[in-house]
Amino acid sequence: MSVGKTLAMILAGGEGRRLAPLTQERSKPAVTFGGRYRIIDFVLSNFANSGVLRMKVLTQYKSESLNTHISRGWRLSPMLGQFVESVPAQQRTGPEWYKGSADAIYQNLNLVTDEEPDHVFVFGADHIYRMDVRQMLEFHVAQKADCTVAAIPMPIEEASSFGVITADDQGRMIDFQEKPKKPKPMSGNPRSALVSMGNYLFTTEALVREIVQDAGKDSAHDFGKSIITEMHKRTLVAVYDFATNKVPGQLPAEVGYWRDVGDLDTYYDCNMDLVAVDPKLSLYNARWPIYTAPAHTAAPAKFVFANEEEKRVGRATDSLVSEGCIISGGRVDRSVLSPNVRVNSYADVEESILFERVRVGRHARIRRAIIDKNVDIPAGLHIGYDPDEDKRRFFVSPKGIVIVPKGMRLSA
């Protein structure tokens, strides 16, 4: 289906407190993922691959890194009316920052009226997935809906963190509960609940109407809590089953893959999903690529030393190793390395995520850790082996992942 006259509004202003300390100096959508990418690259790539080439990215919290990434890496053709533009919070409706996701759209309604689209996508910027949004648009038009919400089954014990949907046999929403303590199970599947992905598609008329009405109310000004909760009671809100979405080149195991990387343990697990022999999400689908800003100055990855007798061998197994990395006589296993990482001789990196320009000294050992950018790991230092020492020196997630903040100075 042709995307017609559409506009994508991408909500990228979230603070991401549960991802701290990775969000101490950057917004959640700007956090590195999969070595080469930022989290926001996934939603932008989905729209680009779907042919929706007019995108506005609404930013707010610590947005400098995100704004730079978009301006330098996401350049489309303005001559053809194509753009990815970051829009900082401007306080257009008064001296207040965004009070919620719906208020972010309200404060930028001029962007919608200026572009005059027929339909508006309102998507989050902090999820990991592939999606052909044309199929959601086709479903939305066929349903003649004012709004369509993308949804996915979720184990019922995890569903209380999401908006929980009840739909009828025709795919129409009949109930919506925002983060309920006791989620309603799906019909015929008591172990799962149908949850909102936080991705919405509106007719422009319906979006403007609902957002303006909500702005005049004493509400949370949030799409889930304020808009969808009330909207489905008086107009047609359709529910799009994300599990039916088919992406070119996608392997069967990847169908329906969607992760909200809202906390450190989920973020870590999603990165580890990438390094499996048969990954749950493959970054190597040339028919639906994930785009990002190129690293123009990075040389190819390099692996040096092959002295088996002295165990000085540069090797990486079951890992993602980005350009500019040098594995100089060290060992890397089940790990994700961003550009320009160096692992020196006799060092051991296992089940870890290393951001840009991390240097691992000789004989250092790192296990189940996330090392933010510009950190030098001194020779002989062990991280991830002594829980008490790790908690004393670093931040440790509930599942025991050790996080070393950006630029932290360490001593052996």
N, C-alpha and C positions, 0 to 999 in steps of 0.2 A: 504494500500500500504506500502511496505517496504521502510524505509527511505534511504536504500542503503548507499553509501559513501557520507555523508553530513557533513558539518561543520557550526556551528552557530557563527557568529560574532555579538556581542551585543554591541551597542554603548552606553556607560555609562559615557561619559566624560563631559556631559553638566553642565553648571554652575547653571542653575535654578534660575536666578535673580528674576523672578516673584513669586517665592515661598519664598523669603526672608521675615522674618528673620529665617525661618526654615532651610535655606541653608547657614546660616552664618558660620557654622562649619562642614557642611557635603555636599556631592553632592546630587543632586535631587533624583537619584535612591536609595539613602541610607535613605531617609526620611521614618519614620514610617508610616504604613498604616494599618487600621483595627485592631489596638491594638497590634497584634502579629507579623506583617509582615513588611518587607521593600518593597518599590515600585518595586524594581527589582525582587522580588520573583515571581511576576506574570509571567513575560516573561521566567524566568528560569524554572518555574514549567510547563509552556506550552510546552517547549522543552522536559523536562524530561518525562512528561506524554505521549508525542508523540513518544518517543523512540529516539530522537536526543540527544545523550549523549556525544557529543564533542562540547564544548562551550568555546569560548574565549570572555572575557569581557574586553573591551577597556576602561580604566579609565584615568582621568586626573585631573579634578577640585576637590580639597579637598577630596581625595579618601581614606584616612586612614580608616574611619569608614566603607566604602563600601568594601575595601580590607579585612578588618578583618572579616566582616560578611561572605564574600564568602569563605575565607580560613578556618574558623572555622565551618561554617554551611553547605557548599555545597561540601561535599567530596564524590566523586563517586569512582569507582573501576579502578585504573590505570592498574591493571593486565588485565582487559578486554578492555583497550583502552578508558576508559570513563574518562571525566574530565570536570570540570568547573574551568577555570583558569583566574584570573584577570591579565591584562597586562597593567602596567602603561605606560604612554607616555615616549618614550625612545629617541626621537629626532634622529631616525636612518637615516633620510635623510638630516640632517643639524640641526643647532642650533635654531630650531623653534618648538613651540608647534603646536598642530593640528589646522589647518586653517579652518577646516570644517569637516563634517561627511565623505565626500569622501576622504579627506586628511588623516583622521584617519585610513582608510583602506589602503591607499597607503603607509603610513609609517609602516604598519604592514603586507605588502604583503608576507613577508617571512613566516608568520604563515599559509597562504593559500598554498603556494608552498610546505612547509614542510609536511603538512597533506595530500596533493594531493586528495582533495574531487572532486566528480563529480559536486556537486551543493553546493552553499554557501548561507545560509540565512544571511541577514543583517537586524537586527531588532533593534528598539529602546528599551531603558530600563526604560522608564518612563510613561508607559500606564497601565491602569487597565482593564483587560479582560481575558477571557478564549478562547483558540483557539487550535484546533487540526491542527498542521502545516502539517501533512501528506496529508490532503485534498488539501492544497495549492500546495504541491509538485506534487500530482497527476494531478491537473489541469494544472500546469506548463509544465509537461512532455507531456500531451495530446495536449497542444497547440503548442508544439515544439518551445517554446519561449526562447529567450536569457535572458529575465528578466520578472518577474511577480511582479506586485505591488498589495498589498492588499488594498481594498478600501471599503468605507462605506458611505451610504447616510447621509447627514448632512443638517439641516435647512439652507437655503441659507443665512440668516442673520448672521450665525456663520461661514460660509465656507471661508471667506476671511482670516482666520487665518491658513488655510491649503493649501496644493497643491490640485488644482481642476482638475479633470480628465474628459475627454470625451472619451467614448468607443463606438465601433460599436456593432452590434448585435452578433458578434462572440466573444466578450470579448477582442478585441484588442484595444489598446490605439491609438487614433487618434489626441488627443490634451492634453497638460498638461500646466497648468499655476500655478506658485508658488505664493501663497498668493495674488491673484488678488483683486483689490478694488471692482470690479463688477464680481462676480463669474458667470460662465455659469450654468444655471439650467440643471437638468437631462432631457433627452428626455421623454416627457409625464408627467413630474412632475415639474412644474415651481417653486414650493415652496422648493425644495431640490436641493443640488448639490452633486456630487459624489467626495469624498475627499480621498486623500491618507492617510493611517494609518502610514506611515513611516516605513512599513515592506516590505522588498524586498527579492526576491529569484532570484539568478543568476546561469547560468551555469558558471563554474569556468573560462572557456575560455573567456566568454563575460565580466565577472567582471574584470579580469586582463586587458583585452584590454581597456575597458572604463576608468578604474581608471588610467592607465598609460597615456592614451591620455589626460585625464583631468589634470594630474599633470604638463604637459608641457604647459598648457594654463594659461592666465591671467583670472581666474574665481573665483567664491566664493568657489570652491572645496566642494560643497554641493550636496548631492544626488538629492534633489529636484530641486534646482536652476540650477545645472550644468550638472548632469548625465542624469536624466530622461527627462528633458526638451529637450535635443538634441537627446538622444538615440532613442526615439520612432519615430523620423523622418526617420531613416535609417535602422532600424532593428525591429524585432518583440518584442514588449513589451505587455504582456498580463495583463489584469485587473481581479484580483480575487475578487469575491463578498463575503465579509466577512459574509454577512447575510445568506449565504448558509451553513456556517460552523456549524456542529453539534458536540457537545461534550457529551460524555456519562454522564448520570445523570443530565443533564442540564434541568431546568424547561423552559417551553415555553416563559415565560416573560423575561428570561435571554438571549435568542437568539439575537445576534447582539449587545450585551452590550459591549461598548468600550468607555473609557474615557481617554482623554489626560489631566492629572492633572497638567496643565501648570501654573496655578495661584492659589492663596489661596482660592478664593471662589469656584472654581471647586474642589479643593482638599477637602474642607470642605463638599461640597454637596455629593461627592462620598463616603466619610465616613458615612454620614447620610443615604445614600442609603442602607447601610448594616444593619441598626437597625430596619427597617420596619418588620412588621409581615410577609409579603411576599416580601422579598427584591428583588431589581432589579439584584443584584449579591449576590448569597449565598456562604458563606465560608464553608458550611457544605456538600458539594458534595464529598462523599468519593470515588467516581469513577474517579474524576479528582481533587485531592487535591492540595491545595496551600502549598508548602513546605517552611520551613524556619528553621533558626538555633534554636535548642531547648534551653529552659531556664532550665538548669539542676538543679539549686538550688532553684527555685521558688516553694513554697508550693501551695496547692489549694486555690482558692478564698474563702474568709470567710465573712459572714454577721452576725453581732452580735447586740444585744439589740432589744427587742420587747416590749418596754414600750409605748403602744399606748396612755395612759393617758397623759404622758409628751411629746408625739410626738418625742420620742427618739427611732426610729426604723431604723435598717439597712436594706435598700431595694434598689433594682435596677429594673427598668421596661424599656422594649423596649431598651435594652442596650447590648453592648458587654463588658464583664468584664473578663480580662485576669488573668492568674495564679498569685498568690502572692498578689492579691489585698485584702484589708480589708475595708469593708464598716461598720464602727463602729458607728452605730446610726445615720448615715446620709442618705440622699436621692439622688439617681442617676436616671435620666430619659432621655431617648433618647440620650445616650452618649456612647462614646467609650473609654475604659480605658485600657492602656497598663499595662504590668506586674508591680507589686509592688507599686501600687497606694494605698494611704490611704485616706479615706474620714471620718472625725471625726464627732462626735455627733452634731446634729442639722444643719449640713452643707447641702447645696442644690446645686447639679450639674445638669444642664439642657442643653440639646442640645449642648454638648461640647465634645472636644477631649483632653484627658489627656495622655501625654507621660509617660515614665517610671519614677518611683520614685517621682511622684508628691504627695505632702501631702497637704490636704485641712483642714485647722483649723476649730475649732468649730464655728458655726454660720456664716461661710463664705458662700457667694452665688456667683455662677458662671453660666453665661448664654451665649450661642452662642460664645464660646471662644475656642481657641487652646492653651493649656498650654504645652510648651516644657519640656523636662526632667529636673529632679533635681531642681524643683521649689517648695518652701514652701509657701503656701498661708496662710497668717496670720489669726488668729481668727478674725471673724467679717468683713473681707474685702469683698467688693462687686465688681465684674467684670462683665461687660456686661449690667449694669443697668443705667449708667450715660454716655451718648455718649461723652459729653465734657470732663469729667474726664478721660474716657478711652483714648481719643485722646491725652490728655496731658501726660499720663503715659506710654501708650503702642502703638503698631502699630495696626491700624484698617484698615481692607480691604475695598474695595469699597462698599461691601454689608453689612458692619457693623460687621464683625467677628473680635473679639479682639484676638490678638496674643501676648502671653507672651514668650519672648525668653528663650532659654536654660540657666538654672542656674541663672536667674535674682533674685536679692535679693529685696524682697518687704517689705514694712512696712504698717501697718494698717492705 
